[in-house]
């Protein structure tokens, strides 16, 4: 039963082949058996899951239907869940039980989804290896000595290991797409404003977006359908109708114009990944797509701009964790300053502290113009590059990451080496565009992802292209041995 996709589960539940309660019990047992190897969960919510599963079964018995009714999922542990620990992967929030549900959590619960637990993540979503979590590193099910990517690494590892069919993630600079690529999943970062950020613990507010991680584009469509939509509680949420994503999956790709940026094939890209990217292009050509070389001339400025803007926003967002209002408080503070210093010094891990310092520096009076303002100008240039490119093409295609997964610990002493892995993903966040990563092959037994980017609110087109690709390839069906 654990091999079923969300779409297959929906059919099985509708045909009464099994109940949500039966399925939930199978998956909870599988998590108990296998997750100790992976460490993909921070908290399990067995009681809630069984209660939600029974309620979903009762709703079906009453004639209700819906693709998510009774479907087991998990939430990245930065979505607030009422009465349940919401740690954000940090000692700072180890004792924090959210007083309310995030909009995404509430919407999915209302659609009948069953929450199995809260997944592991890089501390405050800062990282691309899931090694900065207070709860320990997550292992990649394709090779337990390798990282699963991050920051949504727990969600990715759990879905890749077939512990459950799908999970939520968030993506500030690649944290859905990059772990999807490194674990052979499909992951989608929606347009900024498509999915509510209310109740999503903020890292960099102008970049953060929640989205689905699943094995197939078809399943991402189902989960996104339950997550997307206008939310008056989030002032950056956009009041744009949500199309029927599943209905659009079978559109023809005849004449689809795919742009491949020449800057993507620079020295940093593993040539074996470049070959797999070109093989995916050939596959899409067979389906009727036409390929065009394009240029994104400001791409090389994206990493420096992102690593100023994201830490700047983080330094501001994380100032609320002061030992007074939320989470961790140090023992026996001598005075207020000591309380602040030690609560933050002891509650935050080294990567979070590094980013707060970088961000505070970039925003300080003498350096604001030189760093923050400059980074914002680069951000606009990157957006303009995309706007120009989308005048010529419908979709942009390239690698999701320059390299496959790396060994646990390999980049721990060199944060910049890890930052460079984000080169293909962060531009979509800087521009606010939707992006999807889909399985496209293997290098040394490790999965490789291809990234598709589309104009604003064209998530449906991304899902359509990925679904058509997946109807004609079988990379996404490969299962890691032992799982
Ligand atoms: N790796 C990037 C960072 O560390 C992106 C993280 C994310 O998308 N949350 O900031």
Boltz pocket constraint, residues with backbone or C-beta under 6 A from the ligand:
constraints:
  - pocket:
      binder: B
      contacts: [[A, 124], [A, 125], [A, 126], [A, 127], [A, 128], [A, 150], [A, 151], [A, 170], [A, 171], [A, 172], [A, 173], [A, 174], [A, 175], [A, 176], [A, 203], [A, 310], [A, 418], [A, 422]]
      max_distance: 6.0
